Amino acid sequence: MFSKKIEDRLSIVKYIKTGVWIYFLLLLFEGALRKWVFPSLSSVILIIRDPLVLYLFYIAQRAGLLKNNFFYTSILVVSLISFILTMYIGHGNILVALFGLRIILIQFPFIFFIGSFFSKQDCIKLGKSLVYINIGMTILVAIQYFSPQTAWVNKGIGDSESSGFTGSGDYFRVPGTFSFTNGLSFFYGFVTGYIFYFWLENNKLNKLVLSGSTFCLLIAIPLSISRAVLIEFIVTFIFLLLISGRSPKIIGRIFLTIILLFAIFAFLSYLSFFTDMKAVFMNRLVGANEAEGGVQTIFMDRILGGMLGALSNNRLPFWGLGLGMGTNAGSTLLTGSATYLISEGEWGRLIGEMGLFIGFFVICLKLALTGKIFSRSWSDIAKGNVLPWLLLGFASIMLLSAQWGQPTSLGFCVLSVGLVISSLNEAY
């Protein structure tokens, strides 16, 4: 009987892990489904991961495997209070409120769900698949980049003629398999930590494949015409360098990884198409920085501006305007057009939707979680486990400043932070 229960438990855990893999694949390819396969179901597919998450929670709860923690309990209480305030004091639209509620009541707790059921080996398996997918993704992006916006491969969502976004000169920022260009930038930020990890650790990943994927990652920086991709790469590269201060014994492997990166970049510099892409990318960097006032202004506006603006906005009610109002989907339901009714920044959206007290409390929860996994990841380096630290470079950006009102951004945050927790080999 006892043996049978263990077998049942292992079977359910395996089933749940398959569900997390489906979440991962839907995150990467739901844009392709919306654009190319089922365009008439675009709105439904946008939130297709939500019922999957609910089902996985149900399976785990029924089997008695669902674990609770401070973060989940806190967010449960806060979200329910905020939902009630939304309906009685805020905008009062039930559909908009539910769309906003799903972010913190369903998706945020899924971070810890992944951390409970995925192990470090599961994280490595997912990373290996990501390294392979990166090659195919970059080939697709190159085809989109050099194809006219009227080409089928550049078809946009719904009635949109193209999926490209303002880039530089005659070239557009393209989205790959995603609905919008931000998804592609998150993808490359996500894969960067894994590529660095596989160069440091011998995990039986074919070096030819790894070299090809690294080649594709470096090409993708100018090919994407995205400053976000460059910033995410630099942040993760800094995290790579910091490992040497915690674990001097792997300095040699870090040094070798850096040499390989520079060797591949030097090789690319001899290729005319890469030189042309780099020139387009540099024009984009110069033009965007001049238009937005430089890196310091961009940092203040995008990371801190939303929060500071919300704190200084006396027009916002103390208990907020209501869940979902700060999302594009919510604004479309309320006004008929997709626009930012509260704030483009995530911190400003939280305070604007949930009010100063509750919104700031949620921000503090995110800061506390970031600090906790930062501390644990740093400590694990000395134990020879560098995976969580390398994944944290991207995950910390997503957790602290990514716009959770956008489903793709939310998905990458949930998955990346969940994998950092999983790679620590300890459930939270």
Residue pairs with C-beta under 8 A, 6 or more apart in sequence:
8 63
9 63
9 65
12 59
12 60
12 63
12 65
13 65
13 117
15 59
16 56
16 59
16 60
16 65
16 117
17 117
17 118
17 122
19 52
19 55
19 56
19 59
20 56
20 114
20 117
20 118
20 122
21 126
22 52
23 49
23 52
23 53
23 110
23 411
23 415
24 126
24 415
26 48
26 49
26 52
27 49
27 408
27 411
27 412
27 415
28 133
28 177
28 178
28 187
29 177
30 45
30 46
30 48
30 49
30 179
30 408
31 157
31 175
31 176
31 177
31 178
31 179
31 180
31 183
31 408
32 177
33 41
33 45
34 41
34 42
34 45
34 46
34 157
34 179
35 42
35 155
35 156
35 157
35 163
35 179
36 152
36 155
38 45
39 157
39 158
42 157
42 158
46 179
46 329
46 407
47 99
47 102
47 407
49 107
49 407
49 411
50 102
50 106
50 107
53 106
53 107
53 110
53 113
54 106
56 110
56 113
57 66
57 106
57 109
57 110
57 113
60 66
60 113
60 117
65 116
65 117
66 113
67 112
67 116
67 427
69 112
69 428
71 108
71 109
71 112
71 365
71 368
71 369
71 428
72 109
72 112
74 361
74 365
75 104
75 105
75 108
75 109
75 362
75 365
76 105
76 109
78 104
78 354
78 358
78 361
78 362
79 101
79 104
79 105
79 323
80 105
81 358
82 101
82 104
82 320
82 323
82 353
82 354
82 355
82 358
83 97
83 101
83 323
85 319
85 320
85 322
85 354
85 355
85 358
86 92
86 97
86 100
86 320
86 322
86 323
86 324
86 353
87 94
87 97
89 317
89 319
89 322
90 97
90 319
90 320
90 321
90 322
90 323
90 325
91 97
91 321
91 322
91 325
91 334
92 322
93 322
93 324
93 330
93 333
93 334
95 333
96 322
96 323
96 324
96 325
96 329
96 330
96 333
96 334
97 322
97 323
97 324
98 324
99 323
99 324
99 327
99 329
99 330
99 333
100 322
100 323
100 324
100 325
100 326
100 327
100 330
100 353
100 405
101 323
101 324
103 404
103 405
103 410
104 362
107 404
107 410
107 411
107 414
108 414
110 414
110 418
111 369
111 413
111 414
111 417
111 418
111 421
112 418
112 421
112 427
112 428
113 418
114 414
114 415
114 418
114 419
114 421
114 422
115 418
115 421
115 422
115 424
115 427
115 428
116 427
116 428
117 422
118 418
118 419
118 422
119 422
119 425
120 385
120 387
120 422
120 423
120 424
120 425
122 422
123 387
123 391
123 419
123 422
123 423
124 203
124 387
126 419
127 194
127 197
127 198
128 198
128 203
128 205
130 190
130 191
130 194
131 191
131 194
131 195
131 198
131 205
131 209
131 210
131 213
132 209
132 213
133 191
134 187
134 188
134 191
134 195
134 213
134 216
134 217
135 209
135 212
135 213
135 216
137 176
137 177
137 184
137 187
137 216
138 216
138 217
138 219
138 220
138 223
139 216
140 153
140 176
140 177
141 174
141 176
141 184
141 220
141 223
141 224
142 219
142 223
143 153
144 151
144 153
144 154
144 163
144 164
144 174
144 175
144 176
145 171
145 172
145 174
145 223
145 277
147 153
147 154
148 154
149 161
149 162
149 164
149 172
150 161
150 162
154 162
154 163
154 164
154 172
154 174
155 161
155 162
155 163
156 162
156 163
157 163
157 179
162 172
163 174
163 175
163 179
163 180
164 172
164 173
164 174
164 175
165 172
165 173
165 174
165 175
165 180
165 181
166 172
166 173
167 173
167 225
167 280
167 284
168 225
168 280
168 281
168 283
168 284
168 287
169 280
169 283
171 225
171 280
172 225
173 181
173 224
173 225
173 226
174 181
174 184
174 224
175 181
175 183
175 184
176 183
176 184
176 187
177 183
178 184
178 187
178 408
179 408
180 408
181 224
181 226
182 228
182 406
182 408
182 409
183 408
183 409
183 412
184 224
184 226
184 229
185 224
185 226
185 228
185 229
185 232
186 228
186 398
186 402
186 408
186 409
186 412
187 412
188 217
188 220
188 221
188 224
188 226
188 229
188 232
188 233
189 228
189 229
189 232
189 233
189 236
189 394
189 397
189 412
190 394
190 412
190 415
190 416
191 213
191 217
192 217
192 232
192 233
192 236
192 237
192 393
192 394
193 236
193 239
193 390
193 391
193 392
193 393
193 394
194 390
194 391
195 210
195 213
195 214
195 217
196 236
196 237
196 240
196 257
196 390
197 386
197 387
197 390
197 391
198 205
198 210
199 210
199 214
199 253
199 256
199 257
199 260
200 240
200 243
200 250
200 253
200 254
200 257
200 386
200 390
201 386
201 387
211 260
211 264
214 260
214 261
214 264
215 264
215 268
217 233
218 261
218 264
218 265
218 268
219 268
219 274
219 277
220 229
221 229
221 230
221 233
221 281
222 274
222 277
222 278
222 280
222 281
223 277
225 280
225 281
225 284
227 284
227 285
227 288
230 285
232 393
232 394
232 397
235 393
235 394
235 397
236 390
236 393
236 394
238 393
239 389
239 390
239 392
239 393
240 254
240 257
240 258
240 390
240 393
241 254
242 389
243 250
243 254
243 381
243 386
243 389
243 390
244 250
244 251
244 254
246 378
246 381
246 382
247 381
247 382
247 384
247 386
250 386
268 274
269 275
289 295
289 298
292 298
292 301
300 308
301 345
302 344
302 345
302 401
303 345
303 400
303 401
304 345
304 347
305 345
305 348
306 343
306 344
306 345
306 346
306 347
306 348
306 349
307 345
307 347
307 348
307 351
307 363
309 343
309 345
309 348
310 316
310 342
310 343
310 347
310 348
310 351
310 352
310 356
310 359
311 351
311 356
313 352
316 351
316 352
316 355
316 356
317 355
318 355
318 356
318 357
319 354
319 355
319 357
319 358
320 351
320 352
320 353
320 354
320 355
320 356
320 358
320 359
321 341
321 342
321 352
321 353
322 353
323 353
323 354
324 330
324 333
324 353
325 331
325 334
325 341
325 342
325 352
325 353
326 340
326 341
326 342
326 343
326 348
326 349
326 350
326 352
326 353
326 405
327 349
327 405
327 406
328 338
328 339
328 340
328 405
328 406
329 338
329 405
330 341
330 405
331 337
331 338
331 339
331 340
331 341
332 338
334 341
335 341
342 348
342 349
342 352
342 353
343 349
343 351
343 352
344 403
345 401
345 403
346 401
346 402
346 403
346 404
346 405
347 359
347 363
347 401
349 403
349 404
349 405
350 359
350 360
350 362
350 363
351 359
351 360
351 363
352 359
353 359
354 362
366 399
366 400
367 400
369 399
369 417
370 396
370 399
370 400
372 428
373 388
373 392
373 395
373 417
373 420
373 421
373 424
374 392
374 396
376 388
376 424
376 426
377 388
377 389
377 392
377 420
377 424
378 389
380 386
380 388
380 389
380 424
381 389
385 423
385 424
385 425
387 423
388 420
388 421
388 423
388 424
391 416
391 419
391 420
391 423
392 420
394 416
395 413
395 416
395 417
395 419
395 420
398 409
398 412
398 413
398 416
398 417
399 413
399 417
402 409
402 410
402 412
402 413
403 409
404 410
404 413
421 427
421 428
